[in-house]
Amino acid sequence: MIKRLAIAIVLLTLIVGGIVGFNLFRDKMIAQYFAGMTPPPVAVSTVTAEPMVWNSGIDAVGTALAAQGVELAIEAAGLVRNVSFSANEKVTAGQKLVQLDERIERADLGAAEASLELAITQLARNKTLQERGISTTNTVDTAEVQEKNARAQVARLTAILDQKEMTAPFAGVIGISRIEAGQYVTPGTIYATLQNLEQMQAEFTIPEQQITSLAIGMGLTAQTETGNMAFSGKIIAIEPRVDPVSRLVTLRALIEGTEGKLFPGQFLRIRVALPTEDGVLALPQTAVTSSLYGDSVFVLRKAETLTVAQVFVQVGRRSGGMVEIINGIAAGDEVVNAGQNRLTGGAAVVVDNSVTPAASVE
């Protein structure tokens, strides 16, 4: 029994030792194989860092506005007798738009005008009598006051009548009517909008840090989201105050050449052009890799084999698809701008510039 147990232990030891030895041998051979294995070169595209003309600008979003645009409101309470315009009609300055019922006021005006005529006649008669020594000065003074009161009453009723007739304050395109004939309206009721589409403006905001770069008269471009339409313009006003909540400054620009294609309230992408600069070292933004450690690029190193070195850089302004490089590389360095997601420092590469990412300076 003891002999059999010893034989079993020996056999088990041999089997376990064989398995452990085989695993150790296998791991050693695999490690040697990978240690001597050279990874294939990574295909990348490159760009040469060169000084260039830098067309910088400030980008913002804004809203289209009419140079003249208002919501037309009722001035006096009353019953709408007539609406004299149609939606999207081009109206002229002073054109009659809405007429409220004014029959009572017109009758009152007639009575006031009659009272004025009587007051004028009485004043003239009293002055004549005074010249003859019949009428007293006090009588003439009373007649003058009555004449002035009658004249003021006529002016008051005339103003009330004018409020019953709504006219266009300027030429433009009128919107959809919000009232109907026979409707009773109160002061302040909005009955339509009026927009002068011949001259358009844009309002936009920029951070307070950029306000020193802008001035009245600077040119800009405005682009819509619909129809891909672009217009030129210039800054005409800068709000002399920074919003204490948002820290933004409001600007207004005159947009030229809209020709009725731009409407108030439309979303606009604004770009204010800044003066150009020569000799700025820049790279496509696709060449710069950002991480927690900073911004870096892969620069080609030509030796026995073509390799790359990871170089940390200091970036500056961005414009379009380009980024300014302040420090880290020099003019003439060949930098990887595509394929760097598979690279590490010292990796072998092969350059293929048949397809390269597009970059532009706007």
Secondary structure in CASP SS format (residue, H / E / C, confidence):
PFRMAT SS
TARGET T0000
AUTHOR 0000-0000-0000
METHOD secondary structure of the structure
MODEL  1
M C 1.00
I H 1.00
K H 1.00
R H 1.00
L H 1.00
A H 1.00
I H 1.00
A H 1.00
I H 1.00
V H 1.00
L H 1.00
L H 1.00
T H 1.00
L H 1.00
I H 1.00
V H 1.00
G H 1.00
G H 1.00
I H 1.00
V H 1.00
G H 1.00
F H 1.00
N H 1.00
L H 1.00
F H 1.00
R H 1.00
D H 1.00
K H 1.00
M H 1.00
I H 1.00
A H 1.00
Q H 1.00
Y H 1.00
F H 1.00
A H 1.00
G C 1.00
M C 1.00
T C 1.00
P C 1.00
P C 1.00
P C 1.00
V E 1.00
A E 1.00
V E 1.00
S E 1.00
T E 1.00
V E 1.00
T E 1.00
A C 1.00
E E 1.00
P E 1.00
M E 1.00
V E 1.00
W E 1.00
N C 1.00
S C 1.00
G E 1.00
I E 1.00
D E 1.00
A E 1.00
V E 1.00
G E 1.00
T E 1.00
A E 1.00
L E 1.00
A E 1.00
A C 1.00
Q C 1.00
G E 1.00
V E 1.00
E E 1.00
L E 1.00
A E 1.00
I C 1.00
E C 1.00
A C 1.00
A C 1.00
G E 1.00
L E 1.00
V E 1.00
R E 1.00
N E 1.00
V E 1.00
S C 1.00
F C 1.00
S C 1.00
A C 1.00
N C 1.00
E C 1.00
K E 1.00
V E 1.00
T C 1.00
A C 1.00
G C 1.00
Q C 1.00
K E 1.00
L E 1.00
V E 1.00
Q E 1.00
L E 1.00
D C 1.00
E C 1.00
R H 1.00
I H 1.00
E H 1.00
R H 1.00
A H 1.00
D H 1.00
L H 1.00
G H 1.00
A H 1.00
A H 1.00
E H 1.00
A H 1.00
S H 1.00
L H 1.00
E H 1.00
L H 1.00
A H 1.00
I H 1.00
T H 1.00
Q H 1.00
L H 1.00
A H 1.00
R H 1.00
N H 1.00
K H 1.00
T H 1.00
L H 1.00
Q H 1.00
E H 1.00
R C 1.00
G C 1.00
I C 1.00
S C 1.00
T C 1.00
T H 1.00
N H 1.00
T H 1.00
V H 1.00
D H 1.00
T H 1.00
A H 1.00
E H 1.00
V H 1.00
Q H 1.00
E H 1.00
K H 1.00
N H 1.00
A H 1.00
R H 1.00
A H 1.00
Q H 1.00
V H 1.00
A H 1.00
R H 1.00
L H 1.00
T H 1.00
A H 1.00
I H 1.00
L H 1.00
D H 1.00
Q H 1.00
K C 1.00
E E 1.00
M E 1.00
T E 1.00
A C 1.00
P C 1.00
F C 1.00
A C 1.00
G E 1.00
V E 1.00
I E 1.00
G C 1.00
I C 1.00
S C 1.00
R C 1.00
I C 1.00
E C 1.00
A C 1.00
G C 1.00
Q C 1.00
Y E 1.00
V E 1.00
T C 1.00
P C 1.00
G C 1.00
T C 1.00
I E 1.00
Y E 1.00
A E 1.00
T E 1.00
L E 1.00
Q E 1.00
N C 1.00
L C 1.00
E C 1.00
Q C 1.00
M E 1.00
Q E 1.00
A E 1.00
E E 1.00
F E 1.00
T E 1.00
I E 1.00
P E 1.00
E H 1.00
Q H 1.00
Q H 1.00
I H 1.00
T H 1.00
S H 1.00
L C 1.00
A C 1.00
I C 1.00
G C 1.00
M C 1.00
G E 1.00
L E 1.00
T E 1.00
A E 1.00
Q E 1.00
T E 1.00
E C 1.00
T C 1.00
G C 1.00
N C 1.00
M C 1.00
A E 1.00
F E 1.00
S E 1.00
G E 1.00
K E 1.00
I E 1.00
I E 1.00
A E 1.00
I E 1.00
E C 1.00
P C 1.00
R C 1.00
V C 1.00
D C 1.00
P C 1.00
V C 1.00
S C 1.00
R C 1.00
L E 1.00
V E 1.00
T E 1.00
L E 1.00
R E 1.00
A E 1.00
L E 1.00
I E 1.00
E E 1.00
G C 1.00
T C 1.00
E C 1.00
G C 1.00
K C 1.00
L C 1.00
F C 1.00
P C 1.00
G C 1.00
Q C 1.00
F E 1.00
L E 1.00
R E 1.00
I E 1.00
R E 1.00
V E 1.00
A E 1.00
L C 1.00
P C 1.00
T C 1.00
E E 1.00
D E 1.00
G E 1.00
V E 1.00
L E 1.00
A E 1.00
L E 1.00
P E 1.00
Q H 1.00
T H 1.00
A H 1.00
V C 1.00
T E 1.00
S E 1.00
S E 1.00
L C 1.00
Y C 1.00
G E 1.00
D E 1.00
S E 1.00
V E 1.00
F E 1.00
V E 1.00
L E 1.00
R E 1.00
K E 1.00
A C 1.00
E C 1.00
T C 1.00
L E 1.00
T E 1.00
V E 1.00
A E 1.00
Q E 1.00
V E 1.00
F E 1.00
V E 1.00
Q E 1.00
V E 1.00
G E 1.00
R E 1.00
R E 1.00
S E 1.00
G C 1.00
G C 1.00
M E 1.00
V E 1.00
E E 1.00
I E 1.00
I E 1.00
N E 1.00
G C 1.00
I C 1.00
A C 1.00
A C 1.00
G C 1.00
D C 1.00
E E 1.00
V E 1.00
V E 1.00
N E 1.00
A E 1.00
G C 1.00
Q H 1.00
N H 1.00
R H 1.00
L C 1.00
T C 1.00
G C 1.00
G C 1.00
A C 1.00
A E 1.00
V E 1.00
V E 1.00
V E 1.00
D C 1.00
N C 1.00
S C 1.00
V C 1.00
T C 1.00
P C 1.00
A C 1.00
A C 1.00
S C 1.00
V C 1.00
E C 1.00
END
